[in-house]
Amino acid sequence: MLSAAHSLSLTAIAMAYGLAALWVFARLSDQKRIEIAKRKVRANLYAFRLFVDEPALIFRAQKQLLIWNGRYLALVLVPAIIIGIPTFALLMQLDAVYGRRALAAGESAIVTARFDTAADLRQISPMLEGRGVEVETLPVRIASEHQVSWRVRAASGASGSLLLHVPKTSASKTIQVGPGLRYLSIRRVASVVDWLRYPAESRLPAGDVQWIEVSYPDAKIYIFGFGMYWLLWFSIVCLIAMLVFRRRFGVT
């Protein structure tokens, strides 16, 4: 269960994002042409009811409806793409705060390390050392996935770390424990591309380890006593903010 601070902060971010999206859409779109396209779409829809006994007119209305729908989509496509790119990046980062929660004292989780495909897990004997965290199991190898997993447990209410020992190199990974707003480092990676998705920790040193991941528990945002996935609440707040303020930004 996430705290009230999570719910309040997510609500504020969602409102701010909704207003920012309205501002960008208003600046990058031709609202007059969009309004004309919408009116044409509505007019051709009404034609279906007015000329129900006139097949030729119905066919013409269908043709015009497709044409104006296409024009409407073309008008909103560019601003939608421009807004969508930063939105995707924002949602990935918000998931690290609101999609999972840190471990509680005494709670267990699965830690998984993925190795390079060239590494032979039958010849490698990886060892996991806990610092403020207890390693509860021996390594479990999944050769087909080039992965090795352990179960670990938070020894106290304080965050700790893990140190993975493999031939020629070692790699560490933080374990976050305790309540409060946290940007969870779910995965520490070696690849530059993957690091753009998981930037909370520095990249792993060069070697056989591609990434180390902690299976933090899923979390829910509680709104008026009801639990829901954070993205649902984010979407609801964004939509309400955009509907309420759209005319102030000149968005039809």
C-alpha positions as YAML, in Angstrom:
chain: A
units: angstrom
residues:
- id: 1
  name: MET
  ca: [0.00, 0.00, 0.00]
- id: 2
  name: LEU
  ca: [1.40, 3.38, -1.00]
- id: 3
  name: SER
  ca: [1.16, 6.40, 1.25]
- id: 4
  name: ALA
  ca: [-1.04, 9.48, 1.00]
- id: 5
  name: ALA
  ca: [2.03, 11.38, -0.23]
- id: 6
  name: HIS
  ca: [2.09, 9.09, -3.27]
- id: 7
  name: SER
  ca: [-1.57, 9.79, -4.05]
- id: 8
  name: LEU
  ca: [-1.26, 13.56, -3.63]
- id: 9
  name: SER
  ca: [1.96, 13.88, -5.60]
- id: 10
  name: LEU
  ca: [0.65, 11.72, -8.45]
- id: 11
  name: THR
  ca: [-2.53, 13.81, -8.60]
- id: 12
  name: ALA
  ca: [-0.48, 17.01, -8.82]
- id: 13
  name: ILE
  ca: [1.76, 15.58, -11.54]
- id: 14
  name: ALA
  ca: [-1.24, 14.37, -13.54]
- id: 15
  name: MET
  ca: [-2.91, 17.78, -13.37]
- id: 16
  name: ALA
  ca: [0.30, 19.55, -14.39]
- id: 17
  name: TYR
  ca: [0.79, 17.12, -17.26]
- id: 18
  name: GLY
  ca: [-2.79, 17.61, -18.47]
- id: 19
  name: LEU
  ca: [-2.32, 21.39, -18.57]
- id: 20
  name: ALA
  ca: [1.07, 21.08, -20.26]
- id: 21
  name: ALA
  ca: [-0.39, 18.77, -22.91]
- id: 22
  name: LEU
  ca: [-3.19, 21.27, -23.57]
- id: 23
  name: TRP
  ca: [-0.68, 24.11, -23.98]
- id: 24
  name: VAL
  ca: [1.46, 22.11, -26.40]
- id: 25
  name: PHE
  ca: [-1.56, 20.94, -28.41]
- id: 26
  name: ALA
  ca: [-2.92, 24.48, -28.63]
- id: 27
  name: ARG
  ca: [0.42, 25.80, -29.92]
- id: 28
  name: LEU
  ca: [1.13, 23.04, -32.41]
- id: 29
  name: SER
  ca: [-2.30, 22.43, -33.92]
- id: 30
  name: ASP
  ca: [-4.55, 24.45, -36.23]
- id: 31
  name: GLN
  ca: [-7.65, 24.73, -34.08]
- id: 32
  name: LYS
  ca: [-9.74, 26.45, -36.76]
- id: 33
  name: ARG
  ca: [-9.18, 23.67, -39.28]
- id: 34
  name: ILE
  ca: [-9.77, 21.05, -36.60]
- id: 35
  name: GLU
  ca: [-13.09, 22.65, -35.69]
- id: 36
  name: ILE
  ca: [-14.14, 22.70, -39.37]
- id: 37
  name: ALA
  ca: [-13.24, 19.02, -39.73]
- id: 38
  name: LYS
  ca: [-15.26, 18.13, -36.63]
- id: 39
  name: ARG
  ca: [-18.28, 20.02, -37.92]
- id: 40
  name: LYS
  ca: [-18.07, 18.25, -41.27]
- id: 41
  name: VAL
  ca: [-17.89, 14.87, -39.50]
- id: 42
  name: ARG
  ca: [-20.98, 15.70, -37.43]
- id: 43
  name: ALA
  ca: [-22.85, 16.99, -40.48]
- id: 44
  name: ASN
  ca: [-22.26, 13.77, -42.41]
- id: 45
  name: LEU
  ca: [-23.33, 11.70, -39.43]
- id: 46
  name: TYR
  ca: [-26.59, 13.65, -39.28]
- id: 47
  name: ALA
  ca: [-27.03, 12.99, -43.01]
- id: 48
  name: PHE
  ca: [-27.37, 9.27, -42.27]
- id: 49
  name: ARG
  ca: [-30.55, 10.02, -40.30]
- id: 50
  name: LEU
  ca: [-31.94, 12.68, -42.62]
- id: 51
  name: PHE
  ca: [-31.54, 10.73, -45.84]
- id: 52
  name: VAL
  ca: [-32.20, 7.22, -44.63]
- id: 53
  name: ASP
  ca: [-34.38, 6.50, -47.69]
- id: 54
  name: GLU
  ca: [-31.89, 7.96, -50.19]
- id: 55
  name: PRO
  ca: [-29.11, 5.40, -50.87]
- id: 56
  name: ALA
  ca: [-27.20, 7.73, -53.19]
- id: 57
  name: LEU
  ca: [-27.08, 10.49, -50.55]
- id: 58
  name: ILE
  ca: [-26.15, 8.00, -47.85]
- id: 59
  name: PHE
  ca: [-23.27, 6.72, -49.99]
- id: 60
  name: ARG
  ca: [-22.09, 10.29, -50.58]
- id: 61
  name: ALA
  ca: [-22.27, 11.03, -46.84]
- id: 62
  name: GLN
  ca: [-20.21, 7.92, -46.10]
- id: 63
  name: LYS
  ca: [-17.56, 9.02, -48.58]
- id: 64
  name: GLN
  ca: [-17.41, 12.51, -47.12]
- id: 65
  name: LEU
  ca: [-17.32, 11.11, -43.59]
- id: 66
  name: LEU
  ca: [-14.21, 9.07, -44.43]
- id: 67
  name: ILE
  ca: [-12.56, 12.06, -46.10]
- id: 68
  name: TRP
  ca: [-13.15, 14.43, -43.19]
- id: 69
  name: ASN
  ca: [-12.22, 11.80, -40.61]
- id: 70
  name: GLY
  ca: [-8.91, 11.41, -42.44]
- id: 71
  name: ARG
  ca: [-8.36, 15.17, -42.46]
- id: 72
  name: TYR
  ca: [-9.15, 15.40, -38.77]
- id: 73
  name: LEU
  ca: [-6.68, 12.64, -37.92]
- id: 74
  name: ALA
  ca: [-4.01, 14.28, -40.08]
- id: 75
  name: LEU
  ca: [-4.48, 17.57, -38.24]
- id: 76
  name: VAL
  ca: [-4.06, 16.03, -34.78]
- id: 77
  name: LEU
  ca: [-1.37, 13.51, -35.72]
- id: 78
  name: VAL
  ca: [1.69, 15.77, -35.54]
- id: 79
  name: PRO
  ca: [0.92, 17.32, -32.12]
- id: 80
  name: ALA
  ca: [-0.10, 13.89, -30.83]
- id: 81
  name: ILE
  ca: [3.28, 12.43, -31.83]
- id: 82
  name: ILE
  ca: [5.18, 15.37, -30.34]
- id: 83
  name: ILE
  ca: [3.27, 15.04, -27.07]
- id: 84
  name: GLY
  ca: [3.49, 11.24, -27.11]
- id: 85
  name: ILE
  ca: [7.29, 10.98, -27.10]
- id: 86
  name: PRO
  ca: [7.89, 12.80, -23.78]
- id: 87
  name: THR
  ca: [4.74, 11.19, -22.39]
- id: 88
  name: PHE
  ca: [6.20, 7.73, -22.93]
- id: 89
  name: ALA
  ca: [9.42, 8.74, -21.17]
- id: 90
  name: LEU
  ca: [7.48, 10.31, -18.28]
- id: 91
  name: LEU
  ca: [5.30, 7.23, -17.75]
- id: 92
  name: MET
  ca: [8.33, 4.96, -17.59]
- id: 93
  name: GLN
  ca: [9.85, 7.10, -14.84]
- id: 94
  name: LEU
  ca: [6.59, 7.45, -12.91]
- id: 95
  name: ASP
  ca: [6.25, 3.67, -12.88]
- id: 96
  name: ALA
  ca: [9.48, 3.48, -10.86]
- id: 97
  name: VAL
  ca: [7.85, 5.64, -8.17]
- id: 98
  name: TYR
  ca: [4.20, 4.59, -8.21]
- id: 99
  name: GLY
  ca: [4.13, 1.17, -9.88]
- id: 100
  name: ARG
  ca: [6.18, -0.64, -7.24]
- id: 101
  name: ARG
  ca: [6.99, -0.19, -3.59]
- id: 102
  name: ALA
  ca: [10.14, -0.72, -1.59]
- id: 103
  name: LEU
  ca: [10.49, -3.83, 0.56]
- id: 104
  name: ALA
  ca: [9.31, -3.84, 4.16]
- id: 105
  name: ALA
  ca: [11.56, -5.06, 6.95]
- id: 106
  name: GLY
  ca: [11.66, -8.87, 6.86]
- id: 107
  name: GLU
  ca: [10.10, -9.06, 3.38]
- id: 108
  name: SER
  ca: [11.62, -11.24, 0.66]
- id: 109
  name: ALA
  ca: [12.17, -10.63, -3.04]
- id: 110
  name: ILE
  ca: [13.73, -12.38, -6.01]
- id: 111
  name: VAL
  ca: [16.97, -11.01, -7.42]
- id: 112
  name: THR
  ca: [17.82, -12.04, -10.97]
- id: 113
  name: ALA
  ca: [21.03, -11.51, -12.93]
- id: 114
  name: ARG
  ca: [21.15, -11.91, -16.70]
- id: 115
  name: PHE
  ca: [24.43, -12.91, -18.31]
- id: 116
  name: ASP
  ca: [25.79, -12.43, -21.80]
- id: 117
  name: THR
  ca: [24.76, -15.15, -24.24]
- id: 118
  name: ALA
  ca: [28.42, -16.06, -24.68]
- id: 119
  name: ALA
  ca: [28.75, -16.87, -20.99]
- id: 120
  name: ASP
  ca: [28.41, -20.57, -20.11]
- id: 121
  name: LEU
  ca: [26.42, -20.78, -16.87]
- id: 122
  name: ARG
  ca: [27.63, -24.33, -16.38]
- id: 123
  name: GLN
  ca: [31.16, -23.00, -16.02]
- id: 124
  name: ILE
  ca: [30.31, -19.88, -14.01]
- id: 125
  name: SER
  ca: [29.72, -20.03, -10.26]
- id: 126
  name: PRO
  ca: [28.13, -16.66, -9.41]
- id: 127
  name: MET
  ca: [28.02, -15.72, -5.74]
- id: 128
  name: LEU
  ca: [25.68, -13.13, -4.21]
- id: 129
  name: GLU
  ca: [26.75, -11.30, -1.08]
- id: 130
  name: GLY
  ca: [24.29, -9.25, 0.96]
- id: 131
  name: ARG
  ca: [25.05, -6.06, 2.84]
- id: 132
  name: GLY
  ca: [22.14, -5.30, 5.13]
- id: 133
  name: VAL
  ca: [20.26, -7.93, 3.12]
- id: 134
  name: GLU
  ca: [20.19, -11.69, 3.71]
- id: 135
  name: VAL
  ca: [20.61, -14.08, 0.78]
- id: 136
  name: GLU
  ca: [18.21, -16.93, 1.59]
- id: 137
  name: THR
  ca: [18.80, -19.41, -1.24]
- id: 138
  name: LEU
  ca: [21.49, -20.88, -3.42]
- id: 139
  name: PRO
  ca: [21.61, -19.66, -7.04]
- id: 140
  name: VAL
  ca: [18.97, -21.10, -9.38]
- id: 141
  name: ARG
  ca: [20.17, -21.25, -12.98]
- id: 142
  name: ILE
  ca: [17.81, -20.80, -15.96]
- id: 143
  name: ALA
  ca: [20.17, -21.70, -18.77]
- id: 144
  name: SER
  ca: [17.71, -21.04, -21.61]
- id: 145
  name: GLU
  ca: [17.29, -17.43, -20.42]
- id: 146
  name: HIS
  ca: [20.96, -16.97, -19.41]
- id: 147
  name: GLN
  ca: [19.73, -15.98, -15.95]
- id: 148
  name: VAL
  ca: [20.52, -16.83, -12.35]
- id: 149
  name: SER
  ca: [18.12, -16.02, -9.48]
- id: 150
  name: TRP
  ca: [18.27, -15.84, -5.69]
- id: 151
  name: ARG
  ca: [15.74, -15.08, -2.97]
- id: 152
  name: VAL
  ca: [16.83, -12.33, -0.60]
- id: 153
  name: ARG
  ca: [15.26, -10.81, 2.51]
- id: 154
  name: ALA
  ca: [15.44, -7.31, 3.96]
- id: 155
  name: ALA
  ca: [17.21, -7.83, 7.27]
- id: 156
  name: SER
  ca: [16.05, -4.52, 8.77]
- id: 157
  name: GLY
  ca: [14.10, -1.39, 7.96]
- id: 158
  name: ALA
  ca: [17.13, 0.21, 6.30]
- id: 159
  name: SER
  ca: [18.15, -0.07, 2.66]
- id: 160
  name: GLY
  ca: [21.07, -2.30, 1.76]
- id: 161
  name: SER
  ca: [22.95, -3.61, -1.22]
- id: 162
  name: LEU
  ca: [24.03, -6.79, -2.96]
- id: 163
  name: LEU
  ca: [27.37, -7.67, -4.48]
- id: 164
  name: LEU
  ca: [27.46, -10.21, -7.28]
- id: 165
  name: HIS
  ca: [30.78, -11.98, -7.72]
- id: 166
  name: VAL
  ca: [31.56, -13.59, -11.06]
- id: 167
  name: PRO
  ca: [34.91, -14.49, -12.64]
- id: 168
  name: LYS
  ca: [36.96, -11.40, -13.54]
- id: 169
  name: THR
  ca: [34.41, -8.88, -12.23]
- id: 170
  name: SER
  ca: [31.95, -7.91, -9.50]
- id: 171
  name: ALA
  ca: [28.71, -5.94, -9.75]
- id: 172
  name: SER
  ca: [26.63, -4.30, -7.02]
- id: 173
  name: LYS
  ca: [22.89, -3.57, -6.77]
- id: 174
  name: THR
  ca: [21.00, -1.47, -4.24]
- id: 175
  name: ILE
  ca: [18.03, -2.88, -2.30]
- id: 176
  name: GLN
  ca: [15.57, -0.22, -1.17]
- id: 177
  name: VAL
  ca: [13.69, -0.83, 2.06]
- id: 178
  name: GLY
  ca: [11.17, 1.24, 3.98]
- id: 179
  name: PRO
  ca: [8.12, 3.49, 3.40]
- id: 180
  name: GLY
  ca: [7.91, 6.88, 1.74]
- id: 181
  name: LEU
  ca: [8.30, 8.32, -1.74]
- id: 182
  name: ARG
  ca: [11.13, 6.51, -3.50]
- id: 183
  name: TYR
  ca: [12.44, 6.30, -7.03]
- id: 184
  name: LEU
  ca: [13.02, 2.55, -7.14]
- id: 185
  name: SER
  ca: [16.02, 1.20, -8.97]
- id: 186
  name: ILE
  ca: [14.32, -1.93, -10.26]
- id: 187
  name: ARG
  ca: [17.16, -2.90, -12.59]
- id: 188
  name: ARG
  ca: [20.82, -1.96, -12.92]
- id: 189
  name: VAL
  ca: [22.03, -2.43, -16.48]
- id: 190
  name: ALA
  ca: [25.22, -2.43, -18.54]
- id: 191
  name: SER
  ca: [23.83, -1.26, -21.89]
- id: 192
  name: VAL
  ca: [23.62, 2.45, -22.70]
- id: 193
  name: VAL
  ca: [20.23, 1.95, -24.37]
- id: 194
  name: ASP
  ca: [18.83, 0.05, -21.35]
- id: 195
  name: TRP
  ca: [20.25, 2.71, -19.04]
- id: 196
  name: LEU
  ca: [17.92, 5.28, -20.62]
- id: 197
  name: ARG
  ca: [15.04, 3.14, -19.29]
- id: 198
  name: TYR
  ca: [16.65, 2.45, -15.89]
- id: 199
  name: PRO
  ca: [18.77, 5.52, -15.04]
- id: 200
  name: ALA
  ca: [18.55, 5.32, -11.23]
- id: 201
  name: GLU
  ca: [21.96, 3.68, -10.88]
- id: 202
  name: SER
  ca: [25.16, 3.97, -12.85]
- id: 203
  name: ARG
  ca: [25.81, 1.38, -15.54]
- id: 204
  name: LEU
  ca: [27.30, -1.98, -14.63]
- id: 205
  name: PRO
  ca: [31.00, -2.48, -15.34]
- id: 206
  name: ALA
  ca: [31.96, -4.23, -18.55]
- id: 207
  name: GLY
  ca: [31.75, -8.00, -18.23]
- id: 208
  name: ASP
  ca: [29.40, -10.94, -18.50]
- id: 209
  name: VAL
  ca: [26.56, -9.40, -16.44]
- id: 210
  name: GLN
  ca: [23.98, -7.58, -18.59]
- id: 211
  name: TRP
  ca: [21.63, -6.57, -15.78]
- id: 212
  name: ILE
  ca: [20.61, -7.24, -12.18]
- id: 213
  name: GLU
  ca: [16.95, -6.89, -11.24]
- id: 214
  name: VAL
  ca: [14.99, -6.84, -7.97]
- id: 215
  name: SER
  ca: [11.34, -8.01, -8.03]
- id: 216
  name: TYR
  ca: [9.84, -5.27, -5.89]
- id: 217
  name: PRO
  ca: [6.15, -5.85, -5.03]
- id: 218
  name: ASP
  ca: [3.45, -4.23, -7.17]
- id: 219
  name: ALA
  ca: [1.72, -1.29, -5.54]
- id: 220
  name: LYS
  ca: [-1.63, 0.50, -5.72]
- id: 221
  name: ILE
  ca: [-2.67, 4.10, -5.28]
- id: 222
  name: TYR
  ca: [-5.48, 4.50, -2.74]
- id: 223
  name: ILE
  ca: [-8.10, 7.09, -3.64]
- id: 224
  name: PHE
  ca: [-11.01, 7.55, -1.21]
- id: 225
  name: GLY
  ca: [-10.24, 4.12, 0.21]
- id: 226
  name: PHE
  ca: [-10.18, 2.32, -3.15]
- id: 227
  name: GLY
  ca: [-7.01, 0.85, -4.52]
- id: 228
  name: MET
  ca: [-6.19, 1.24, -8.21]
- id: 229
  name: TYR
  ca: [-3.26, 1.01, -10.58]
- id: 230
  name: TRP
  ca: [-1.43, 4.33, -10.69]
- id: 231
  name: LEU
  ca: [-1.76, 4.74, -14.47]
- id: 232
  name: LEU
  ca: [-5.57, 4.58, -14.24]
- id: 233
  name: TRP
  ca: [-5.72, 7.40, -11.70]
- id: 234
  name: PHE
  ca: [-3.13, 9.39, -13.67]
- id: 235
  name: SER
  ca: [-5.26, 9.07, -16.82]
- id: 236
  name: ILE
  ca: [-8.47, 10.05, -15.00]
- id: 237
  name: VAL
  ca: [-6.94, 13.19, -13.50]
- id: 238
  name: CYS
  ca: [-5.34, 14.16, -16.82]
- id: 239
  name: LEU
  ca: [-8.63, 13.77, -18.67]
- id: 240
  name: ILE
  ca: [-10.57, 15.80, -16.12]
- id: 241
  name: ALA
  ca: [-7.95, 18.58, -16.15]
- id: 242
  name: MET
  ca: [-7.98, 18.72, -19.95]
- id: 243
  name: LEU
  ca: [-11.78, 18.79, -20.15]
- id: 244
  name: VAL
  ca: [-12.08, 21.53, -17.53]
- id: 245
  name: PHE
  ca: [-9.39, 23.83, -18.91]
- id: 246
  name: ARG
  ca: [-9.46, 23.09, -22.64]
- id: 247
  name: ARG
  ca: [-11.42, 26.23, -23.58]
- id: 248
  name: ARG
  ca: [-9.04, 28.44, -21.61]
- id: 249
  name: PHE
  ca: [-6.22, 27.12, -23.79]
- id: 250
  name: GLY
  ca: [-8.32, 27.52, -26.93]
- id: 251
  name: VAL
  ca: [-8.56, 23.79, -27.62]
- id: 252
  name: THR
  ca: [-11.84, 22.68, -29.14]
...
